[in-house]
């Protein structure tokens, strides 16, 4: 049996260091778009967590990828338990409670706060900052003091937003940089001590699951397996999924230690010489392709069958979530500056993504800094992202790529809200079951 994910629906909300509310907005997509995007305040689908996974059919190791609803969750402060027969302390209705997700990656620190709204949820605040926590990790094996200081400063902003928004339940996760660093545990303790945020260092498998959960709704409709990928700062996850009646099933997955930061730092020599730049880019692609080799061999029968189906009118479906794909999608649209509402859900020809990658890899660092939507923050990292993307297109030769500006945080929120809804229903059922007996005892006492 394959792993099952909870259902989800579209969500969007721009990341900003100021956060805040914004009116919901939607934009009709053209025929090449799968869904409309909305700003902060937009409704977002959610679903309760599915059953625990078992061994997948393509050799995936047997373990349980499900989220423990309590793991890494930080409930808001609660009054002390009241004595029997005293009225319970006031709690806001479920639809007014705020939930939060923090995703601390190798390159970025991101926060999303939302409230349930019917079968959806509304994003009420967001935050994103480039912190480069994994800077220098490839060489030293440790998180540097400067990187940790930058990250703690960003997490203090997150902690302040959690308090001001009166968050009911939060889950804060850390990924590849903290998994790899020899001082990752010490850093997690420092964060807890200085900000009050309890970061949970999640496995690569859980990272892949949450990314799929957060973005799979943007996958093009169709039949047969599809590939979802997340290019991070310190790792890249590939997940082979198959659409079910309501939720996707995970058929196989892999996580490799090449992200835009780790690959850039491991392949030094961003030269002003065009020939040297071309050789560096080829080396990057080779390293990434080699790391995908075992996964590519496992899914070869599926890839062949899917390609044959494509020859008969089907399509090889591919969905990417990362700064790399959203940046390249912006360049495809020739945007003067990044616009999430134009990019999230966009369908881009794979050949266009390859052409843009080839062009960026040929530019010098100074030239890349002048390219709109890249700038100084991403200029040194974007070439590594292009190399990873092209290696993915080699492995899964789809003709089109769906672009998602969403992922782990949205997956966390859906898991939290779905798990809380399940708990509320269980408690309500328990109250309904015991209330007649309580009423009877009260009646006898009065008699």
N, C-alpha and C positions, 0 to 999 in steps of 0.2 A: 504494500500500500504506500502511496506517496504521501508526503507531508501536506497538510491542508492549511490554508491561510484564511483568516477572517475576511469577510466582504468589505469593500471600501467604495467610496465615491469621490468625485473630484474635489480638490481644495486648492486654494491659492492664497497667498498673502505675502507681500514683499518683505524681505528681511531689511531691517533698519536698526541703527543703533538707538534711535529715538523711540521706535515702536509706536504705540498708540493706536487709536481706532481710525478707521477710514470707512467710507461708505462702500457697501458691496457694489461690485460692478461686474458686468459680464460682457463678453465680446463674441459676436457670432464668428465662428471659424469658417473658412472656405472649405471646399470639398477635400482639400488635403489635410484638414485639421480634424482631430478626433473629438476634442472637447473644448468648451469655452473656459477661459480663465477668469478669476474674480480676485478682487483686492482684499485687504484686511476687512473682516466683517462678513466674508463670504461663507456660505453654508458648505459643510464638508461631511461626506458620508462616513459612517462608522459601522462596525460589526463586532459581535462577541467573538472571543478567541475560539478557534476550532479545536478539534481533538488532538491529543498528543500524536506526534509522528512516529512512524516505524521505519524499518529499513527500506530504502528506496531501491527500485529495480536495477539501477545502473551502477551499483557498487558504492553508493554513498555510505560512509560508516554509520552504524546504528547508534543513534543517541537521540535525545529529545530536544528539538529546537524550540519548543513552546516557551513562552515567557511565563515565569513564575510571577503572578500578579503582585506579589509582595517584594520581589527581588529588586533592590535599588529604588523602591518607591519611598517617597518622603511625605507622609501625610501631614497636613497642617495641624497645628496645635489643637488639642481637644480639652475641654474641661474635664476635671476628675469625675469618675463614675458617681452617679447620684444614688442615694439610698432607695430601697424598694418602695414603690408606690409614689415616689416623687416624680413630678413631670420631667421628662427628658429635656436636656438643654436644647435651645433652638438651633436648628441647622437650616440653612437655605435650601429651597427646593433643588432637586437634582439638576434641573435645567439651568439654574443660576450658579452652580458650582464651577469653579475654574480648574482646569487641568493643565499641566505643563510638561514639556519635554525638552531636555537639554542634550544636544549631541556634540560632544567634544572630540573632534577629529585631530588628525595630524597637522592640519593647516588652519582649520576654522573652529570657532566656538559659536554654536547656534542655539537659540531658544525660541520656542513657540508656546504660546498660551492660548487656550481655547475654552469655550463653554458649549455644552450640548445644546442642540436645538432640534427637537423632534428626532428624526432619524439621522440628523446631520450634526455638525458642530460648527461654531462660529469662532474664527480666529480674532482675538481681541488684542494681542500684543505679540511682537516678534523682535528678535535681536540677532545680529550676525556680525562677527568681527574676525578678521584674519589675525591669528595669534602665532602661527608657525610653531606649535608646540614641539613638533618633531625635527626642528632645525638642528642639524649636526648629529642627529641620532645614528645615521648610517655609518658615520666614522667612529663615534665614541661609544655607542651602545647605551648612552644615558641622555636624559633630558637636561638641557643646559639651564643654568640659573636664570639667564635672561629670558629664555623661552617660558620657563615656569612663572616668572614674575609677570610677563605679559598676559599669560593665561589666567592667572589668579585675578588680575585686574579686570579682565573681561567677565569672569565668573562672579565678581562682586557686583557688577552691573546686573547680571542675571538674578542674583540673590535679592537685590533690591526690588526688581520687578516682581519676583515671586511674592514678596511680602506685600507690596502695594496692590497687587491683584488678588490678594487673599486666596491663594491657590489651595484647593482642596486636596489634590494628589499630584505628585510629580515623579517622574522617573528621569534620572540623569545618567547618561552612559558615556563611557570613554572607549576609544577603539584602538587602532593599531599602534599608535605611538606609546600608549600606556601598556599595551600588551607586550611590546618588545623591550622597553626601557628597563634596565636593571634597577633603576630607582623609581619605577612607576608606582609601586605601593607607597613609598614615602611621599610622593607627590599627591596621591589620593588622600592621604591622611592630612597633609598640609591644607588642601582645599577644604576638607571637612572642618578643620580647626579654624581657618580664617574666614570662611564664607558660610559655613553651615550646610553646604551642598554635599550630599553623599553620592559620589560618583561610583557607578557600577562598571567595572571593566568587563565588557561583554566579549563572548567568543566571536570568531570570524563567522561561524554559522549563524549565530543570532543576529549579527550585523547584516548578513545577507538577507535573512528572513524579514527583518524590519524594513530594509530598503525596498524589498518587493511589496510588502504590505502597504507601504506608503505611496507607491507610484504605479502599481500595476493597472490601475483603472485607465491609464493613458495609453495602454497597449492597443494597437489596432485590432479591430474585430477580425475573427478568422478562426480556422480550425487547425488542430495540430499543435505541436510544441512551439514555444517561442523562447527567445533569450533575453533576459534582463541583466543589465550590468550597472555597476556603480564604481566609477573611478575616483578613489579617494586620494588623500595626501600620502598615506603610508601603505596602502594596499588597494587591490582591485578585486571585486567580487563578481563572478559570473554565475547566474542562476538559470537553469533550464526549467521552464514551467510548462504546464499544460492547463488550458482553461477547463474549469469544471462548470456545473450548472450555475453556480453563484460565485465561487472562489477558485483561484488557481491552485494547482497541486505542484509541489516542488519535485521534479524528477531527478535532478542532480545539481551539484553546485561545486564551485571551487573558489578559494581565496588565495591570491598570490601576493607576495610582499613588495610588489611594485605599484607605487602611487606616484603622483606628480612630484612630491618632495623627495621620496626615497630614490626614485629613478634619476632625478636631476642631480642629486648629490652623489650618487654612485657612478654617474657617467659624466665626469667633469670635462671642462675644456670647451665652454661656449666661446667659439673663436670668431674672429673677424674674417677668417679665410673661408670662402664658400665651400671649397673642397673638404675642409676639416669639419664644417658644419654638416655636410652631407654624410660624411663617415660616422660622425657622432650619432646622427639620427638613425642610420642603418644599424648601428650597434644597439641602440635602445630598442628598436623593433625586434632585433634578434633575441635579446635577453627576455623580452616579454613573451615572444612566441615560444621560446624554450620553456618558460614557466607554465604556459598553457598546454603543453604537449600531452600530458597524461589525460587531462580533461578532454582535449580534442579527440584523443583516441577512444575514450569511453563513449562519447556522444556521436562518433562517426556514423553508426547505423541510423541514428535519428536524423542527423544532418542530411544524409543521403536521401532518406525517405521524404524529408520535408522539401528538399530541393526538387525531387521528382514530382511531388505534389504541386510545386510552384510551376513546373513546366506544363502542368495540366490546368492551369488557371488559378492555383492557390498562391500563397505568398509566404516567404520566410519573414517572420515578424521579429523585430528587434526594438528594444526600448532601453534608453540610456538615461541615467540620472547622475549628474556631476557638474562641477564648474566647467570642465572641459567641453562637454556637449552643449551646455547652454551658451558658453562663449562662442563656440563655432557656429551655433545656430543664429546668434546675433549677427555674426559676420555674413552668414548666408543671406540674412534679411537686409544687410547693409544699414543696420541701425546706428545712429550717431552716438547713442549711449544705451546701456542695457535696459530692457523693458520686459519685465517678467510676464506681463499679460500677453505680450506678443510671442514669447518663446515657449512658455509652459504648455505642452500639448501639441506643439508644432511637429509636422511630419516633413523631414528633409531628405532629399535624394542622397543615398550613400555616396554617390560619385562626387557630389558637391562637397561633402565632408572630407573626402579624400583630397580633393583639389585644394581646399582651404588648408588642410594639414600640410600638404606639400609646400604650399606657399609660405606658411609661417615657419616651417623648419628651415627654409632657405634664407630667412631674414636674420640679420644680426640682432643682438639684444637691444641696442639703441633703436633700431628700426621697429622692432616689435612693441616697444614702449609707446610708439606714436600711433599704433593701430587702435581705432575706436573699440571700446568694450574690453580691452586688455589692460593697457596702462602699466604702471610700474609694479603693481601688486602681483600681477600674473605673468608679466613678460618673461621672467626666467623659468617659469614652471610650465607654460603652455605647450612647449615643444614636447616635453615628456608625455603630456596628456594626449597630444596628437599621435605619438608613437604607440601608446597603449590602444587608442581608438582604432588605428589602422590594423593593429594585430587582431583586435576583436572582429573587425570586418573581414579579415582573412579567414578567421575561424568560423564565422557565421555569415556567409556572403549574402546578406539581405540587400535588396535594392533600395530600401527606404529605412529611415531611422526615426523613431518617435522620441521626442525630447521631453524630459521631465525636470522641472525645477521644484522638486519635492523628494522626500525619501524617508530617512530614519526617523526624524521628528514626527512626521505624520503617522508613520507606523506605530510609534510609541503611543501617541495620543489615541489612536483607534484601539489599541490593546488596553490602555488604561480605562477609557470610557466604557468599552465593551465589558471588561471584567467587573467594573463597578456596577453597571446595569444588571449583570447577572447576580451579583451579591444583593442588590436592592430587591430583585424579584424573589430571591430565596428568603430574605428576611420578611418580605410582605406575606409570602405563603405561610411562613411560620407563625406570624401574628394572626393570620386568618384561622389557622388551625387551632390555636390555643385560646382565642378570645371567647368562644362560647363557654368553655369550662370556667374561665375567669369570671364571666358574667353570672354563671350559676352559683359560684361560691359567694359572690357579692350578694346575690339575691337571698341565699340562705342566711347570710349574716344579718341582713335587714329584717328577715322574718323572725 
